[in-house]
Every structure is written in C-alpha cells, then in structure tokens.
C-alpha cells in the first residue's frame, strides 16, 4: 500500500494531535499529569498466594532465565532501517513451541524500552520482539531543541503511522525467516504496544480507518491477540466504534486513572482509553479485558522509574506484566480465571477490572 493511500488520521495540524499519541518514554519527553477520572472499585475477594501478589514479587528478573539478541534489519523495499531486540527463554525449546509477542513502543522510544515486560515474558516461556520505529523513535529528542515540535509533527504523520505497521509486518517476516524462526508457534503471535504503539497494535489487529468514504484495513492475519496499553483514539476519524468494532481477536486493555497526556489547550485522559475499550470488537466474537490502575500516569508503563510515584511505580509494573502474562496464558484455552484471580489479588492497586465475553 502506498503512503498516500492511508487517510490522514495521524496528520498534525497543530499540537493537539501530538498529545494524542505522545508517550513520555524518556525523561526528555515528560508531560504534565493531571487528576484522573473517577472509577469503579472492585469488591475484595480471596487473594492469590503471597508469591503472586504484585507487592511480593521483585521487579528484577533473574538474568539466567532469558537471553537477548539485537537485530539491525534493513527493509530494502522501503529503504528503512528496522532495529529490533529479541528476548527469548533461556535453554532449548522445541520447534514451534514458543509463542511470540511483538511490541511497538510509544513516540520517542526504542527497542530497549519496556524491558520489564520483555524480560518477564521470556522468563515465562515467550519470545518478546521489541521493534524500533526509526521515524518516531528516540532520535526525535536529539538535535536542535527549537525544531522539536517539527520532529514530533513528522513522527505523527500518516506516513509514519503506515511505516510503523509495515515495521511490525517486516519484523515478523524477518523473525520467522531467521534461524530462531522455527522456535515460534505461528498460531500464537500477539501484538502489543503502548501509546502510539497501541495505535500501531490496533491497526495490525484490524482497526479500519476511512478514506474518501471507504474503509482501509492494515490488518496482519498472523496476529491472534493484542495487548493495548494507554491507547489514544484515532483522532479525526469520528466515533471509535466504526474503527474498532470489527477487531475479532482477544484484547487486553491496560490504563490508569491518571493516564493523562496534556499540553496547554488539550488533554487526553482515561475516558479516551475507556472509549477505545468499549468500541473494541463490538461486532465480533472475541473476549476483551480492561484493567484500570489507581493513580499511576501515562509513562508509568514505560521503563522510567519514579513516574506515578516511587512507591507505586514498581508495583504497577509488576502487576501489569502479571496480568499480561495471565492473558497470554489464557489465549489457547479461553480460560480467563487466572486473570480474574489477579484482579482479586491486586484489589489495592486497581480501580476497575472488567472482562467481557463475546456476544
């Protein structure tokens, strides 16, 4: 698909849209945080064993349980670099036995980000491939500070949104064609992403945007589920239901009551994330789960320390990866009881938990 065939749903005419996809992935990109919306608190119930509680599990992961490998791929067709980092379970695995998570970072991020997820997934038997999007990665923070707005604008253009989707597709192609490719269970490839990366994830999972009265889909049929963290809506495309209702894979949505992106004149907060969850897969037979943490922040889901508070930060990261793992483990059987148990064990951290079965 040519770049000009994608609708300008990510075009930046002013700073309003930049806030919609901005992820404070590094300290230079931090944004003001404001009070979140009121939310519903679940009832307390029987807890999981203490070892499974977020407060009882350290954020660090035993380095002997996983390996890492860097890739510096180059897509000759697009003349674009596609760096990536792969986390794998340590030791030998049977061919075709390892599920694969493909992670897309927020604007200003890199393949080294969200390592607390990659290490944890690999330590529990999953491959985790973290793709770097060179048109909207950490390089936007370097250079003339007076040109930062222009670099952010370029990073949020429709052309870069398309390139990001193609980065994910290309990375899956390269990974499966590599010497490690035989390890992966191609029936269990899951897309995941935070902020701008959540938009990329929704596109590869089947979000349909509109151009000149017709729907445009960038879906990758190899994606069997999606983990969507801090998802902004698709600004300029109208109600999210028309865009997201056709997604037919299971989805996990993670956010926080203070998951807010704000600059003067515009705020994107929790309600945007709730609207995305409500619209997702409404017409399809796929389960979806929502977890809203108390307090937190937009950048608490990155590797940055201290965001959302020094005491809250590691607990939410631990709880996030536990929930994501429970979701991944539930996919083959469709049994989400472990996720429900997680919600009971994490009652002190979460403001809302909801699981919706297919209609």
MOSUL-V91064 format. One record per helix or strand of 3 or more residues. SS is the DSSP state (h for helix, s for strand). FROM is the first residue (numbers start at 1). TO is the last residue. Records with the same first field share a line. If there is no record, write none. Layout:
SS = FROM-TO  FROM-TO
This chain:
h = 3-5  15-21  27-29  50-52  54-56  63-65  115-123  138-141  145-155  158-177  181-183  196-205  240-244  270-279  299-301  310-330  337-345
s = 66-75  80-89  98-104  127-131  184-194  208-211  214-217  223-229  250-256  261-263  266-268  288-293  350-356
